[in-house]
Structures are given as structure tokens and as C-alpha cells.
């Protein structure tokens, strides 16, 4: 039986039951994706992994089909800056730039988009779980239509070849500050901001369409008889793509807490404004779910503190991306996650322990179909996605499996662990790989075991080092030992 799922909704500041908006019963989720001008860091990855666990929980625990959309922002200030001819940020791997700004931007963003797609796949996010991963540049005409609607409704105006959203005009008829409480003195009426990202806590008119500057890539745009070559602002991208691909309102909008304002507040305002009949309670998404930040070793992640990591940095340190996945999902999404290398090591050990149990069960039961997610795990995930409690319940479940289960007991437990893995995505259910131990390794191990039993510690230690030098290690039990690769 599916379990009802409750989530904390930033819009209402309360926990709410997830019930699909659309009668087809499909849960529609939109996640703000990466801006592809460099390699995403693990702070970004936390946000994407949180949504991955969420959408998997909705499928496996909630019993709903999911349409998950994550956009790729492939046009913005930084992308244009870094793909411009002569930019030091242009990747050498891409060869020479051409004189075509649009083409350079396209090659530049596809390069980083591919890295992103590879990175999230290595962290266990399945490409086939996405309903769509739209590039912003493929939806420019939808953005232009939305801007026309906003201007027609009286909430947009043209200035110096750009189009702006008038917050003061909008506030006369609608609430602004629904996702993020804004003090009245922070409204700076009539002040215009061009940048895609701007300081929090000061509210200004934001850009819907940025007029082209010399040398910049641009799209044609006709608005009320004016020709306004330029490009979309960041906020309108997500409003238009979510509307086009999911329909408004959809079920869940996700992102990091830093996106609540201005990005999500402005997305919400635009969606409300472009439809003249949208009332006060109109919302782009029914549930707005935001994840907290990540710290590294107890400090804010930053390049200057030298604790700024990409997935590739961690791979080069020899970490398994799935151990990183386990570590990044370990905290509750509404708590700050302290990412530490000890934490990844602990996650790795816990993952291996459960993998060994799975292999023992596969030895006994072979290939079995999915069962039900154990009740404790399902209940914790359904309760505002409480992963720490779900993981504790998973460990309890694993501990409750008999040491020498019958085939039936093994099959039952294995089916349930398969269902858990549909959410956690950390384990393999293929048979245990057979290990061939070379004769020299076996001989050295036997010698060391003898030396150890003779309490000849110096010799035992020397043999341990010798084994290590050829890439093997011994695990000593009470009466026997095993040998495995380092
Ligand atoms: Zn967005």
C-alpha cells in the first residue's frame, strides 16, 4: 500500500500532504538546474540529490508516477562573459573559437552540460528519471510570449532596449514576498537591476529581457511593434519552461534555500502576472520545497578556504561517487549538511556492510522481484523526507535479518532491500564477484597468519606490509582470515 507523503511547503510555512494537482495522478516536479558555465560543486549536487531522493520516494513510497523536469540554464551573464572571444575561461579542449558569438556560447555550454550529466549519473541520478532536461535556449519563444503577457497585464515595461518587471505595479494587485518575507523598507520602487543574480533583501524591478550589447549573442524579439534584440533574464527561463513542460500549477518546485529570493519569488510573480485572470492565491507550484546549504568540515565552502570540491575532485581523491551520494543524502534536507571526509568514509563502510549482507542473501535466494520498502523506512521518508531516520530504520531492518536465513526469509529480505535501493541507489544485486587470489598472495597470507599465531609480531607486520605493497590486505577474524584487494 502506498504511504501518504507530507512535505514542508515554504509557501504556506507548514507541512502538507502531497496530492497530485492533475487528475492523471502524475506528480509534476520542476527543479532549478545548473547554469552550465563551469563544473558543478558538491553544494549544487546536494540540491540535485535531495530532489532525486524526493522523486524516488514519491514513486516507491507514494506510489505515483513522476514527471521530473530539471532545466539547463545555457544563457546568462557568466556564460556570455566566459564564452566571449579571448576569454581566459574558454576550455582548451574545445579548440579555437569562431567569430559567431551564438556558436561559441553553444559549444561552451554543451561542454559543461555533458560534464554535468556525467557527474549526476555517477552519483546515481538516473537519466531516464527525467521527463525532460530542457535547455533554456530552446524555449526562447515561450519566454517571449510570457513577457508579452506580463507587459499586456501592465506589469512590464521597456527601458533602453530591455524589458523589466515592475514590482510596484504588481504589488498593487498581488502579493510579493510569499516565499520569502521582505521588510517594507527593502522595496526600492523603480530601481532597475540588470544582473541575473543580485543581492538579497533589496527588492528592485528585475529584468525580463536584456537588450543586446555589442558582440553579445542575441535573439530577435518584437514587442508592441518595437524590435528588441536580446536574451531572456534568468527568472523568466524557469517560469516559461515549467509552464510549457508541466502546465501551471504543477505539484512541486524544488531548489536550494538561496533560490527562494529573488529567483523563486520572481518566478512566482511572473507566472501570476502573465495570466490576467490569475487571482491572489494563484501559484506556479502547489508545494515549494527548499533544501539547506552544505558546509565542508564545518565551514562554508569557498574557493578561498580551499574546501571547494567538484565531483571530479572527489573522484581524484579516490572516493567512490556512491559513497559521496550516501554522505550527501545523509542529513535531513532542511538541515545544514556538514560534508566531511570522515563522513564519506563512514558512509562507505555502512554501504559496504549492507552490500555484504545483500551478497549473502543473493547467495541463498538468487534473483528475486521487488518487495515492499520496510515500514520504518517508508514512514520516515514519507514524513517530510526524513532520510536520517529512514537510514536508521534501514540499519535496524538489516540487523533483524537472521544470520542463517531460510531461502524464503532471504528472498523476502532481499526483495525489501531491492525496494529500498530503488530510492537509495547504492547497492548492486548481481551475485558477489568471484575473487581470484594469486598463489603468491595466498602463500604470504598463510605465512603471516602463522607468524601472528606464533606471536611473532615483527614478522607478521613485515608480511602485512609486503602484502600491501602488492595491493592486498588481510582481514583477521578470531579463528580464520580473509584476503582481499586493498
Ligand atoms: Zn529556476
Boltz pocket constraint, residues with backbone or C-beta under 6 A from the ligand:
constraints:
  - pocket:
      binder: B
      contacts: [[A, 31], [A, 32], [A, 33], [A, 234], [A, 235], [A, 238], [A, 263], [A, 267]]
      max_distance: 6.0
